[in-house]
Amino acid sequence: MENVYVLGGLRTPLAKRGGHFRALRPECFTAELLRALLKQYDVDGLDAVFCGNAVGTGGNLTRLASLLAGIDERIPAVTIDMQCASAAASLDFAFSRLASGQGHLYVAGGMESRSLQPVRRYAEADERHALLPHGEYMTAQFSPKELSADAMLRGAERTAKEEKASRTELEEWAARSHARAAAARREGSLQKLIVPIAGLSKDDGIRETMSLGFLKRLPPLFGTGGLTTAGTSCRMNDGAALVLLCSEEYLTKMERKADVRLLAVEMSGGDPLYSPRGAMQAADQLLERMRLSYEDMAAIEFNESFAVIDVLFARRYPKLVGRYNTFGGALAYGHPYGASGAVLLLHLIEAVKKHGGGYGLLSIAGAGGVGEAILVEIFG
């Protein structure tokens, strides 16, 4: 098995739905990001481009973005849909090809525009399902047992209740996420990763003044006694993130150095009705296979699409919360579904460096009960 390295990566600002990117097709802002990535790292000889996308217009958006970016038409490009875990899956694909000796340089990541998510229509309407009036829908079905536009929210509520989480417990994590993200933005911890797009140069969903008092006033999404609110669920965003992965042979040939090695990847599957559990499931499997523990990690990034994911981690590893989501998470930044796995990787690398180097772990749950985890090692 060949060694795989992270040569570098960039992302767009994460824009609120209906905000700065509302009129930008995802393949267009991804093409702009791709041009910036290749220019900054001065690379040539790509083997392929893999990008995740969950709610786009369909077709091979990655191929379109590559062509718009001016990449040679002979370079293949593939779009991967694993819903929230799509970008992490694209990193998995690129890693697997490099590790098996198939090529030397890949771009992997993802893109999403929640603002332009299309309304879709079946050729024949099915009036038996309330979700499909006249055959139209926006949200896909993720489980044979459930057909609901808010299935992901229901899964978070179901998981929180099964765990007997309190609403206060969830809200404390939401407030913490915004506080850490606001501090990272003030300190410029992630700014070098961000390519300005359409006049936006900073993530615009972070609330400097997020408070428990505000969170407590939000109504529950599932009626009296419900636990999940808009504040303990991630915002839906527009954005893209891309990472350059390469072989050791490429580094030697080009006389380059890389201080980040991508060690392993893991896909997992679980109960689609409890999809928030997917992050812990994938991470557990990866660490068991690599004979490592959470305690061995310098930094850990889980995609906090819902605060219950944080609760699941904190209850099992209360002594490790200082290493967890160092710069805040998706409750503050937002969640551009198809891009979030690559966003996590870029944040994880900076977090591990901040903690002095060593191992770093990211994991992300996807709709349908799937998960994807990635392990890196950073030297120096």
C-alpha positions, 0 to 999 in steps of 0.5 A: 500500500502506497503512502498518501499525502495532503498537499494542501486545500482551500475552501470558499466562505460558507454562505447562508442559504439565500445569501451571497451565493444565492444566484451562483450555481455550485459548479461556478463557484467550485470552478473558481475555487479549483482555479485558485487551488491549482494556482496556489499549489502550482500543480500539474498532471492531475489524474482526476477530480472527485467531488461530492454533491447531495442536492444539486441539479443532477448530472456530473457537476464535478465534470462541469466545474472542471471544464469551467475551471479550464482543466484539460478535457482529458482529465476525468471528473466524477460526482459522488453522492453519499449525502452529508458524507459525499465530500468525505467519500470523494476523499475516500475514493481518491485515497483508495486510488493513490494507496493502490498505486493508481495515479499520483495527484487527485483533487477531492472535495465537494460542493453544494448550493442549498439556495438553488436546490431544485424542486424535482418532479416524478413523471407520474404523480403518486397521490398516495404520498403526501410528500409527493403532491403532483409528483414534486419533492425536494428531499429524497427518501433515506429509509424504506421505513420513512418518507418525510421531508424532515427525516433528518430532523426526526432522526436527530429528535429520535436519537436525542430522546433515546439517549435521554438528552436534555434540551439544555445539554443540546443548547450548551453544545450549540452555544459552545460551537458558536463561541469557538467559531467566533473566536477562530474568526476573530483570530483568523485561525482558518482565514488562510484556507478561504478564497473570497467569492462574490464579495464574501471573504468570511463565513457569515453564519457564525453568531458572536452573541449566541447565548443560552438565553436565546437558544432557550426561547426557540420553539421545539420543532416537534411540539411540546416536550420536543428537544430539537430546535433550529438552534441545535440543528445546523444551518443549511449552506452554500459552499465548496471545499477542495483538497489536493492528495498526492503520492510519495512518488509525486512529492519526490519527483516534484521536489515537494514536501508535505507534512500531512499524511492521510493514513486510513479511511472507513465507510460504515452503515447503521440504522437509517432512522438514527442517522446521527449515530453514523459519525461515532460508528464510522470513527469507532470502526476506523480506530479499531482497525488501526488499533488506535484509540480516541485518546491517541488523537491530538484533535477530533472533528465530527460534523455536528449537523445536530447537537445530539452528535456532540452529546454522544461524543461528550458522554463517552469521552468527557475528558477529550472535549478539549480536543473536539471541534477545536474551531467550532462546528457545523452548528455555527458554520453551517452545513453545505452537505456535499462539501462538509467532509472536505471542510472538516479535513481542512479544519482538522489539519489546522486543529492538529497543528494547533495542538502540536501535531500527531494523529487527527480524526474526522467523522461525518454521518450521512442520511440513510445511516451511513458514515465516513471517517478519515485518519491523518497524521501531521508531522512537526 
